[in-house]
Amino acid sequence: MTSETRFTVDLADIRAIDLLCKACNGSLALNPKWRKPLMIPLSCPSCGEKWLTEGSEMHRAIRDLLDSIRTIVEMDEKNEFKFELRVNVPHEASGRASDGKD
Ligand SMILES: [Zn+2]
């Protein structure tokens, strides 16, 4: 049986957006606090697998996501509301200890 625990994440606490390579399991961290122009690699830095096409919808979406996170964090004090992400965290309800793997 699986249950879920919800918690919220302040966008200022986001340290990175990780891109995980499906070919080699390598990863690349993109920090939304990095200043423009943010370089988003078009291929895996570990194995060279092609990930994106320059200017593609996904390439723009990743850039826009990082830009949006940075903008919201920078403008947070000026807002009359607080912005948080609500996240579901699945975990085993059977009491089995997690080994940290999926
Ligand atoms: Zn790779």
Residues whose N, C-alpha, C, O or C-beta is under 5 A from the ligand:
A	BS01	ZN	C21 A23 C24 G26 C44 S46 C47 G48 E49
